[in-house]
Amino acid sequence: MSGKKKVVENSILYIFSSLLVKAMGFLLLPIYTLFLTPDEYGLTNLVNSFTNVAVFIVGFSLYSAIVRFVADYKHDKELLKNFYGTVMTFIIASGAFFIAIGIVFNDIVRKLFFDGITFYPIVLLALLLMVFLSLHAMHQAMLQGMQKGRKLTILNLIVFILTAGLKVVFIGVFDLGAVGFVLAQLIINILYAFYVYYDLKRQDLVRLGIDKNVLRKSLRYSIPLMPHNLSTRIAVFASRIFINNSGALADVGLYSIATQFGALIDTVQVAVNRAFQPWFYDILNKNDEKSKQEAIDMSSFLLIIYSFIYMIIGLFSQEVVIVMTSSDYTLAWTVIPILVVGYSIKSIYYFYVNVVMYYKKATKKLFLATVTGSILDIFFAYILV
């Protein structure tokens, strides 16, 4: 199969699985909003926002390095196995370190990120979850780098179905509320971590241990990307912290419903970019004009597709919110048009940033831009909340 067809196939698979997961998530909103109060739903979203940030800190953005370096290492199995083993071992060690820090300084962690929430059990569950989500993200990056879109899609669907089912049981049958919601995620991701090791070992693709040279080279590439990868996530998490501190967890819950609709746009863009990125790196490795033009044509085509998606979400989000949630959550629709505009601007960004990320030394130049953007995001969130 040609590289271009591979991008199209993987894009369709990623979009299909991502949108199916989102669609199933929407279908579950009536259940979630029935069994969870706005306060509880806000708490679960605060935890998810925390783990979305923590995953990149625990993993030092090595997920980007995995996708980039697989293009260089995939023809040398021993080198690839050493690379995967180094990354996996480092993430496990890093995760254990951050859990220990979180437990020792639990009062500080709670006051900074979870004001008004007890450390046990919810914050502790969040700390454990961030480690297993980091391993999950690592495996997803490995599959993405090897362009195994079909396998990645199947795994995503299985994980989502199992997690959603367990959440419904915990909150609907056992009435565990927000704790049950987070606990379900933790249990499934622990099981997934065992599967990751089994899967890599079965293919003889991992050798646990740390190769200092490999790790140094990987971190040199990934650490400058941390502000870039964290920029949006930090702003999202900060907005929820400010809302929680200035209002109530119920307001976080309403805002979280709205962001699910706005995030539909980013779901499509991220899914396509996961297929586009490894193919694009191969195109740049070829270094010929025909291949570069092929990448430009593909980018233009994708931007047209995105435009139709923006329009559909903007037109019908209000009706969907009213139909899919209980009356306590209705006002969430008022925020969606603003979020749609914000996410749509990211379309051009995805294509540009892939060029920068291809050149290993250029990742350092993203540092200043992303740090500045993150500071401005947090500043505006603070003054507007």
N, C-alpha and C positions, 0 to 999 in steps of 0.2 A: 504494500500500500504506500502511495506517495506521501510525502510529508504534509502537503496541503490537505489531502483527504483525511489524514490522521487528525489534523487540527479540527476539521469540520466534524468528524465522527466524535472526537473527544469533547468538543464544544457542545454537541447535541446531548451527549451522555451526561456531562456535568450540569447543563441547564436543566435537562429532564429530571435528574435526581434532586438538584437543588430546589427547583420549583415544585416538584412533587412533595419534598419535605416541607416546604413552606405552605403548600396547599393543605397538606395533612395537618400542619400546625394550626392553620386557620380553622379547619374543621374541628379541631380540638379546643378552640377558644371558648365555645359555649360551655364545654365541660370545665375547663380551667377557671373561667370566670364564675361558674356556678359554685364550685367547691372552694375557690380561693377568694378571699376578700381583696379589694384593691390594695390594702396594706400588705397582705401576704404575696400578692402578685408583684407588687413593687419590690419586696424583699428578694424574691427569686431573681428579678431582673438586675437588682443591685449586685447580687452574687455573680450572675453571668457576666455583667460588665467588668467586675473585678477579675474574674478568671480570664476574660478576653485580653486584658492587659497583662496579667501575671504570666500567662503562657509564653509571651515573647520575652519577658524578663528572665524566667526560668531557663528558657532555651537559648537565650542570647541571640535570637533571630536566626538560629542555625537552619531553620526551615528554608530560608532563602538560599543559604549556601548549599543545601542538599540539592535543590532544583538546579542551581547553576553548575555545580561541580559534577553532577551525574553526566552532563553532556561531555565532560572531559574524561571521566573515569569509567564510563560504561563498557568500554572495550577491554578493560583490564579487571577481571573478576576479583583477583586478590587485592588489588588496590581499592576496589569498590567495597569489598567486604571489610577491609580495614577501616575505611572511611565511615561506613555505617556503624560499625562497632564502636568507634571512637565517639561519634555523635550520641549514640544511645547511652553509653556509659556516662558521658558527661552530663546529659540531661537528667539521668537518675540521680547522680551525685549532687547536681545543682538543686534539684527538687528537694532532696533530703535536707540540704543546707537551709533553703528558704522556709521549709516547714519548721525547722528548729528555731530559726529567727522569729518566725511568727508566733510560736508558742511562748518563747522566752519574753518577747515584747508584746504580748497579747493585748495589754491595755492600750498601748500606742496604736497598734493596728486597728483595734476596734474604734478608738476615738477618731482616727484619721479617715477611715473608710466606711465604718459601719456604726455611725453615731446612734446611740439609743438601742443598740442590738447587743444581746449577750454573746460572749465569745463561744460558750458551749451551748448547743452543739453547732449552730449554723456557720459561724466563722471558721471553726475548726474543719468542718466539712468542706468549706470553700478552699482552704489551704490544701487539703488532700486532693480535692478535685483538680486544682491547677496543675499538679504534677502528672496525673494520669491523662489530662487533656493535652499536656505537652508531648507525651509519648504518642498520643493519638495524632496530633498535628505532625509529628516527625514521620510517622508511617505514611500519612497522606502525602507529604512532600516527596517521599521516596517513590510512591506510586505515580505521582504527577511527573517527577523527573524522568521516570522510565516510560512515560506516556501509556500507562496501563489504565486507561480511562474506564474500561468496562469493569475491571475488578474494583476500582475505587468507587464507582457508582453503586455497585452491588453492596459493598461494605457499608457505605453511607446509609443506604436504605435499611439494611438490617439493623444497624446501630440505632437509627432513628425510631424504627418500629418497636424495638425492644425497650428503648428508653421511654417512649411515649406510653407504651402499655404499662410499664412499671410505675410511671408517674400517676396514671389514672388509678391504678390499684392502691397506691400509697395515699393519694389525696381523697379518692372517692370511697374506697372500702375501709381503709384503716384510719382515715381522717387525720393524717399526719401533717397536713398543711404545707407550709413552705419547707419545713424540714424534710418531709417525704419527697417533695419535688426535687430538691438538691440531692438527697440520698439516692434517688433513682438514677440520676446522672452519674454519681460516683460509682455505684455498683456496676453499671454497664461498662464504664470506661476502665474499671479494674479488669474486668473480663476481657475487654478489647486489648489491654496491654499484654496479657498472657498470650492472646492470639497473635499479636505482633511478633513477639519473640519466637513463637512456634513457626510462624509463616516465614520469617527471615532465616531461621535455622534450617527449615525444611528445604529451602532453596540454596542453602549454603552461602548466604549473603551477609552474614554477620559474624564478627569475631570480637567478643566483648573485651574491653581494655582500652586504654588511651594511648594513642600514638601522638606524642607531643608535637611533632612536626605537622602532622595532618590537622591536629586541633588548632595549632597556631595559625596555620594558613586559612582554615575555615573561619576562625574568629576574626581574623584580620579583615575578611570579607564581610562577615555578618554584623559585627558590632557597630560599624558606621551606619548600618541599615536599621538599627533598633529605633532611633527616633522616627525614621520614615515609617516603619511598620507599626509603631505605637501611636503615631500622631492622632489619627482618627479615634482610635480606641481610648486613648487617654481623655480626649475631649468628651467622648460619650460617657465614660465613667465619671469624669468630673461633673458633668451636667447632672447626673443622677445624685452625686454626693451633695451638690448645692441644693437641688430640689428637696432632698431628704432633710438637710439641715435647716432650710428656710421654711419648709412647709410640713409635709408628712409623707410617709411611705405610700399613702393612697395616691398622691400626686405623681410619684414615681411610677406607680402602676398604670395610671392613665397615659403618661408620656410613653411608657414602654409599649402600650398597645399601638400608639401612633407610629412609633419607630419601626414596628414590624411591617407596616405597610410601606413606609419609605424605604426600608431595607430590601424590598422586593427588587428594586432597581439594581442595587449593589449586588444582590444575589446573582443576577444574570451576568453582570459585568465581571464579577469574580470568577464565576464558572467558566466563562469564555476565556478569561485571561489565564486560567490554569491550563487550558489546552493550548492557548496561543503562545505562552511564554517559552516552554521548552522547544517548540517548533521554531520560534523566532530566534532563539539562541543558535540553533542549528543553521538557520538561514544566514546569520551574521558570520558563523564559522566558515561558510562557503565563500563569502567575500566576493560576490560577483553581482553585476548590475541587474541581471534578470531576476535573481532571487530577491534582491532588495525591492524591486518594483512589485514583485509578488506580495511582499509583506505590506507595502503601501496600499495596494488594491484591497487586500484583505481587511486592513484597518478601516478604510473608507466604507466598505460594505457593512462592517459591524456597527459603525456609528449610525448608519441609517436604521438598522434594526433596533438599536437602543432608543431612537427617537420615538418610534411607534409604542414602545413599552412605556415610556414616560407619559405619553398622552393617555393611554388606557388607564393607568393607575390614577392619574390626576382626575379623570372623569368619573370613576366609579368607586373610589375609596370610601366616600361618605356613606353610600348605601350599604356597602359591605360591613362597615363598622356597626351600623345600626342593626343589621340582620344577625351578625355573628357574635355580638357580645351582649351582656346583660345591660339593663338601663343605667347601672352605676358607671359604666365605661363609655357612654355615648359621646361625651364631650371630647373624646380623644381625636375625633375626626378633624377638629379645627386646626390641628398642628400639621396634618399630613401634607397640604400643598407646599408649605415652606420646606419640609423635608425632601419632597420630590425635587424641588429646584436644586437644593444642595447636593443631593446624590447625582443628579444629572450632570453637574459640572465636572464630576470625577471621571467622566467618560474619556475625555482627551488625556487626562492625567495618566491613565493606565498605559496608554500606548507610548507616551513620552518616557515614563519612568522605566519601562522595559529596556529602552536603549541605554539609559544611564546604568542600570543594574548589570547589563552585559559586560561593561568594562569594569574590571575588578577594582582598579584604582579610583574609578570615578564615584564609587559608593560613598567615599568620604565627603564628596561635594554635596551629597544629599543632607548631610548632617545639619548644616546651618539653616537650610531652607525649611526642613521639617521641624527643627527645634523652634524656629521663629513662628511657624504656623501653629504648632501645638500651644505655645504661650499665648498667641492671639485667641485661639479657640477657647482656652480656659478663661482668659480674661473676659471675653465677651459673654461666656456662659455665666461667669460670676456676677457681672454687672446687670445682666438682663434677667436673671432668675429672681 
